Amino acid sequence: MKQFFKKKESTILCVLICIIIIITLNNSTFLRPDNIIDMIKGNTVLGIMSMGMLVVIITGGIDVSVGAMIAAITVIVGKFMVNFTGNVLLAFLLASLSGILFGLINGLLIAKLKIPPIVTTLGTMSIINGAMLYYTNGTWINDIPESFINFGKITLFKVPDGQGGTIGIPIQILFFIGAALITWIILKYSIIGRGIYAIGGNPVSAERIGYSLDKINLFLYSYVGFMAGIAAVVHTSIMRQVDPNAFTGFELQVVAAVVVGGANILGGAGTVFGTLIGVFLMAAMNNGLILMHIPVFWQKIVLGIVILVAVSIDVLQRKRTLRKLAKVDID
């Protein structure tokens, strides 16, 4: 228990609890089961994508092309379903392969050409966004097949809601849970997971003990692409249509959720549990602002403040740690 309260995640969890209490005191609707489920469902794409971003940030990298990738994949899958079939398995397969391809391109540019991740992903983000706008002309894709729409309506574990209806877990939330479990297993039990933390701590030392920086980068960015593919299909199943412009600026929310969840933007630290708290914190703030009838533009202001505060805390903690190490070396 003492070890838990020393961790960064414990502080974030306390902040989340305080925010929940404040919102609930202003509007008791917040803690209603149907609102909680709707809030989680509405943030499943953020949650899935945060799992992909987490593994990249732990290494000290970043991928700002995630919003563009999701938008492109929704267009690819949407066009495929409208023109060919609404088969759910084929939609997921096409989305996953498309995402892995996008991620692999980022990974190759970073690993082989040694272009910094921020520059690489800014470039691919611009290219993908431009290509999608040219291809779609900003037009929405409707007429999604009924079979796929029915998939998006699936609700499991239904129970009476006490108001004459039923309440259950939407299928989209299960994909969020699955993404979190896969990421947790990779980071905790795989050799690649140990390599991810090693590279984030010290890339030179990691290579000296046998980890291939190039191979891990290829895996990382392909994994982000894979998560983008899953997120794209989940998003389409919720919205039942495709908006090519739906994810403009989405990468900021993803980075914010991961960094607020305790991942160090400079690399070397971050957990799935902390990222989950970060996602729920972002979701609670957005939902709470709506319930308290606070103008929508405040959401962006709050998001910016959260990013600055979280990164500042990380930088200050890193400097404090380095000063302590310097004192030990001198002594």
C-alpha positions as CSV (number, residue, x, y, z in Angstrom):
1,M,0.0,0.0,0.0
2,K,2.8,2.4,0.9
3,Q,4.5,1.7,-2.4
4,F,1.3,2.5,-4.3
5,F,1.0,6.0,-2.7
6,K,4.6,6.8,-3.6
7,K,3.8,6.2,-7.3
8,K,2.8,9.0,-9.7
9,E,-0.4,7.1,-10.5
10,S,-1.7,7.5,-7.0
11,T,-1.6,11.3,-7.3
12,I,-3.4,11.2,-10.6
13,L,-6.1,8.9,-9.1
14,C,-6.6,11.3,-6.2
15,V,-7.1,14.2,-8.7
16,L,-9.6,12.1,-10.7
17,I,-11.6,11.3,-7.5
18,C,-11.6,15.0,-6.6
19,I,-12.8,16.0,-10.0
20,I,-15.6,13.3,-9.8
21,I,-16.7,14.7,-6.4
22,I,-16.8,18.3,-7.7
23,I,-18.8,17.4,-10.8
24,T,-21.2,15.2,-8.9
25,L,-21.9,18.0,-6.4
26,N,-22.8,20.3,-9.3
27,N,-24.8,17.7,-11.2
28,S,-25.7,14.3,-9.7
29,T,-26.4,12.9,-13.2
30,F,-22.7,12.4,-13.6
31,L,-22.6,9.2,-11.5
32,R,-25.7,7.6,-13.1
33,P,-24.7,4.2,-14.6
34,D,-26.1,5.2,-18.1
35,N,-24.0,8.4,-18.1
36,I,-20.8,6.6,-17.0
37,I,-21.3,4.0,-19.7
38,D,-22.0,6.6,-22.4
39,M,-19.0,8.6,-21.2
40,I,-16.7,5.5,-21.5
41,K,-18.2,4.5,-24.9
42,G,-17.7,8.0,-26.2
43,N,-14.0,7.9,-25.2
44,T,-13.2,4.3,-26.4
45,V,-11.3,5.7,-29.4
46,L,-9.2,7.9,-27.2
47,G,-8.6,5.0,-24.9
48,I,-7.5,2.6,-27.6
49,M,-5.3,5.1,-29.3
50,S,-3.7,6.1,-25.9
51,M,-2.5,2.5,-25.5
52,G,-0.6,2.8,-28.8
53,M,0.8,6.2,-27.9
54,L,1.9,5.0,-24.5
55,V,4.5,2.5,-25.9
56,V,5.9,5.2,-28.1
57,I,6.2,7.8,-25.4
58,I,7.9,5.4,-23.0
59,T,10.8,5.2,-25.6
60,G,11.0,9.0,-25.7
61,G,9.3,9.1,-29.1
62,I,5.9,10.5,-30.2
63,D,3.4,10.0,-33.0
64,V,1.4,13.1,-34.0
65,S,0.0,11.4,-37.1
66,V,-2.5,9.2,-35.1
67,G,-5.5,11.5,-35.9
68,A,-4.7,11.5,-39.6
69,M,-4.2,7.7,-39.6
70,I,-7.6,7.1,-38.0
71,A,-9.4,9.5,-40.4
72,A,-7.7,7.9,-43.4
73,I,-8.6,4.4,-42.2
74,T,-12.2,5.3,-41.6
75,V,-12.4,6.5,-45.2
76,I,-10.8,3.4,-46.5
77,V,-13.0,1.1,-44.5
78,G,-16.1,3.2,-45.2
79,K,-15.6,3.1,-48.9
80,F,-14.9,-0.6,-48.8
81,M,-18.1,-1.4,-46.9
82,V,-20.3,0.9,-49.1
83,N,-18.9,-0.5,-52.3
84,F,-18.3,-4.2,-51.4
85,T,-19.5,-5.7,-48.1
86,G,-20.3,-4.7,-44.5
87,N,-18.7,-7.9,-43.1
88,V,-17.3,-6.9,-39.7
89,L,-14.3,-9.3,-39.8
90,L,-13.2,-8.0,-43.2
91,A,-13.6,-4.4,-42.0
92,F,-11.3,-5.1,-39.0
93,L,-8.8,-7.0,-41.1
94,L,-8.6,-4.2,-43.7
95,A,-8.4,-1.5,-41.0
96,S,-5.7,-3.4,-39.1
97,L,-3.6,-4.0,-42.3
98,S,-4.0,-0.3,-43.4
99,G,-3.0,0.9,-39.9
100,I,0.1,-1.4,-39.8
101,L,1.1,-0.1,-43.2
102,F,0.9,3.5,-42.2
103,G,2.7,2.8,-38.9
104,L,5.4,0.8,-40.8
105,I,6.1,3.8,-43.0
106,N,6.6,6.0,-39.9
107,G,8.8,3.3,-38.4
108,L,11.0,2.9,-41.5
109,L,11.6,6.6,-41.8
110,I,12.5,6.8,-38.1
111,A,14.6,3.6,-37.9
112,K,16.4,3.7,-41.3
113,L,16.7,7.4,-42.2
114,K,17.0,8.4,-38.5
115,I,14.5,11.3,-38.9
116,P,13.3,12.4,-35.5
117,P,9.8,11.0,-34.6
118,I,8.2,14.4,-34.2
119,V,9.4,15.5,-37.7
120,T,8.5,12.2,-39.3
121,T,5.0,12.0,-38.0
122,L,4.3,15.7,-38.6
123,G,5.3,15.0,-42.3
124,T,3.2,11.9,-42.7
125,M,0.3,13.6,-40.9
126,S,0.3,16.4,-43.4
127,I,0.6,14.0,-46.4
128,I,-2.3,11.8,-45.1
129,N,-4.6,14.7,-44.3
130,G,-3.9,16.3,-47.7
131,A,-4.5,13.0,-49.6
132,M,-7.7,12.3,-47.7
133,L,-9.1,15.8,-48.4
134,Y,-8.2,15.4,-52.1
135,Y,-9.8,12.0,-52.3
136,T,-13.0,12.8,-50.4
137,N,-13.2,16.6,-51.0
138,G,-14.3,16.7,-47.3
139,T,-17.5,14.8,-48.2
140,W,-19.0,12.5,-45.5
141,I,-19.5,8.8,-46.3
142,N,-23.0,7.6,-45.5
143,D,-25.0,4.4,-46.5
144,I,-22.9,2.2,-44.1
145,P,-24.3,-1.3,-44.5
146,E,-27.0,-2.4,-42.0
147,S,-25.0,-5.4,-40.9
148,F,-22.2,-3.2,-39.7
149,I,-24.6,-0.8,-38.0
150,N,-26.2,-3.7,-36.1
151,F,-22.8,-4.8,-34.9
152,G,-22.2,-1.3,-33.5
153,K,-25.5,-1.6,-31.5
154,I,-24.5,-4.8,-29.7
155,T,-24.8,-4.5,-25.9
156,L,-23.6,-7.3,-23.5
157,F,-24.4,-8.1,-19.9
158,K,-27.7,-6.4,-19.9
159,V,-29.4,-5.7,-16.5
160,P,-32.5,-3.7,-15.5
161,D,-31.7,0.0,-15.1
162,G,-34.4,0.6,-12.5
163,Q,-36.3,2.9,-14.8
164,G,-38.2,0.3,-16.9
165,G,-35.4,-0.3,-19.3
166,T,-32.1,-2.2,-19.5
167,I,-28.5,-1.2,-19.4
168,G,-25.4,-3.1,-20.5
169,I,-21.8,-2.9,-21.8
170,P,-21.6,-1.7,-25.5
171,I,-19.3,-3.8,-27.7
172,Q,-17.0,-0.9,-28.2
173,I,-15.9,-0.8,-24.6
174,L,-14.7,-4.4,-24.9
175,F,-12.3,-3.4,-27.6
176,F,-11.0,-0.7,-25.3
177,I,-10.5,-3.3,-22.6
178,G,-8.8,-5.6,-25.1
179,A,-6.4,-2.9,-26.2
180,A,-5.4,-2.2,-22.6
181,L,-4.9,-5.9,-21.8
182,I,-2.7,-6.5,-24.9
183,T,-0.6,-3.4,-24.2
184,W,-0.2,-4.4,-20.5
185,I,0.9,-8.0,-21.5
186,I,3.5,-6.6,-24.0
187,L,5.0,-4.1,-21.5
188,K,5.0,-6.4,-18.5
189,Y,5.8,-9.9,-19.9
190,S,7.5,-9.6,-23.3
191,I,11.2,-9.0,-24.2
192,I,10.0,-6.2,-26.5
193,G,8.4,-4.6,-23.4
194,R,11.6,-4.7,-21.5
195,G,13.4,-3.2,-24.5
196,I,10.8,-0.4,-24.7
197,Y,11.6,0.7,-21.1
198,A,15.3,0.2,-21.6
199,I,15.4,2.4,-24.7
200,G,13.4,5.1,-22.9
201,G,15.8,5.0,-20.0
202,N,19.0,5.1,-22.1
203,P,19.1,4.1,-25.8
204,V,22.9,3.6,-25.9
205,S,22.9,1.3,-22.9
206,A,19.9,-0.6,-24.3
207,E,21.7,-1.3,-27.6
208,R,24.8,-2.4,-25.7
209,I,22.9,-5.1,-23.8
210,G,21.5,-6.4,-27.1
211,Y,18.2,-4.6,-27.9
212,S,17.8,-3.5,-31.5
213,L,16.6,0.1,-31.6
214,D,15.6,-0.2,-35.2
215,K,13.5,-3.3,-34.8
216,I,11.8,-2.0,-31.7
217,N,10.9,1.3,-33.5
218,L,9.5,-0.7,-36.4
219,F,7.3,-2.7,-34.0
220,L,6.3,0.4,-32.0
221,Y,5.0,2.5,-34.9
222,S,3.4,-0.5,-36.5
223,Y,1.6,-1.2,-33.2
224,V,0.4,2.4,-33.1
225,G,-0.9,1.9,-36.6
226,F,-2.6,-1.3,-35.6
227,M,-4.4,0.5,-32.7
228,A,-5.4,3.3,-35.2
229,G,-7.0,0.6,-37.3
230,I,-9.0,-0.9,-34.5
231,A,-10.0,2.6,-33.3
232,A,-11.2,3.6,-36.8
233,V,-13.6,0.7,-37.0
234,V,-14.8,1.3,-33.4
235,H,-15.4,4.9,-34.2
236,T,-17.3,4.1,-37.4
237,S,-19.5,1.6,-35.4
238,I,-20.4,4.4,-33.0
239,M,-21.0,7.2,-35.5
240,R,-22.5,5.0,-38.3
241,Q,-21.0,7.3,-40.9
242,V,-17.5,8.7,-41.8
243,D,-16.4,12.3,-41.5
244,P,-12.9,12.8,-43.0
245,N,-12.3,15.8,-40.7
246,A,-13.4,14.2,-37.5
247,F,-10.0,13.7,-36.0
248,T,-8.4,17.1,-36.6
249,G,-6.3,17.9,-33.5
250,F,-7.1,14.5,-31.9
251,E,-3.4,13.7,-31.4
252,L,-3.3,16.4,-28.7
253,Q,-6.0,14.6,-26.7
254,V,-4.1,11.3,-27.0
255,V,-0.8,12.8,-25.9
256,A,-2.5,14.6,-23.0
257,A,-4.2,11.4,-21.8
258,V,-0.9,9.5,-21.8
259,V,1.2,12.3,-20.2
260,V,-1.4,13.1,-17.6
261,G,-1.5,9.4,-16.8
262,G,2.1,9.5,-15.6
263,A,4.1,8.7,-18.7
264,N,7.3,10.8,-19.0
265,I,7.3,12.7,-22.2
266,L,11.1,12.4,-22.2
267,G,10.8,8.6,-22.0
268,G,11.6,5.8,-19.5
269,A,8.3,5.8,-17.5
270,G,4.7,5.0,-18.1
271,T,2.1,2.3,-17.3
272,V,-1.2,1.0,-18.7
273,F,-2.9,1.7,-15.3
274,G,-1.7,5.3,-15.3
275,T,-2.8,5.8,-18.9
276,L,-6.3,4.4,-18.1
277,I,-6.6,6.9,-15.3
278,G,-5.4,9.6,-17.7
279,V,-8.1,8.6,-20.2
280,F,-10.8,8.6,-17.5
281,L,-9.6,12.0,-16.2
282,M,-9.9,13.5,-19.7
283,A,-13.3,11.9,-20.2
284,A,-14.6,13.1,-16.8
285,M,-13.4,16.7,-17.4
286,N,-15.1,16.8,-20.9
287,N,-18.3,15.2,-19.6
288,G,-18.3,17.3,-16.5
289,L,-17.9,20.6,-18.4
290,I,-20.9,19.6,-20.5
291,L,-23.1,18.7,-17.5
292,M,-22.2,21.9,-15.8
293,H,-23.2,23.9,-19.0
294,I,-19.7,25.3,-19.4
295,P,-19.0,26.5,-23.0
296,V,-17.3,24.0,-25.2
297,F,-14.3,26.2,-26.0
298,W,-13.2,25.8,-22.3
299,Q,-12.5,22.1,-23.1
300,K,-9.7,23.2,-25.4
301,I,-8.4,25.7,-22.8
302,V,-8.5,23.1,-20.1
303,L,-6.8,20.5,-22.4
304,G,-3.9,22.9,-23.1
305,I,-3.5,23.7,-19.4
306,V,-3.5,20.0,-18.5
307,I,-0.7,19.3,-21.1
308,L,1.5,22.1,-19.9
309,V,1.1,21.2,-16.2
310,A,1.7,17.5,-16.8
311,V,4.8,18.1,-18.9
312,S,6.2,20.7,-16.5
313,I,5.8,18.3,-13.6
314,D,7.7,15.6,-15.6
315,V,10.5,18.0,-16.5
316,L,10.9,19.3,-12.9
317,Q,10.9,15.7,-11.5
318,R,13.6,14.7,-14.1
319,K,15.8,17.7,-13.1
320,R,15.3,16.9,-9.4
321,T,16.4,13.3,-10.0
322,L,19.4,14.4,-12.0
323,R,20.5,16.8,-9.3
324,K,20.2,14.0,-6.6
325,L,22.4,11.7,-8.8
326,A,24.9,14.5,-9.3
327,K,25.2,15.0,-5.5
328,V,25.7,11.2,-5.0
329,D,28.5,11.2,-7.6
330,I,30.2,14.2,-6.0
331,D,30.0,12.6,-2.5
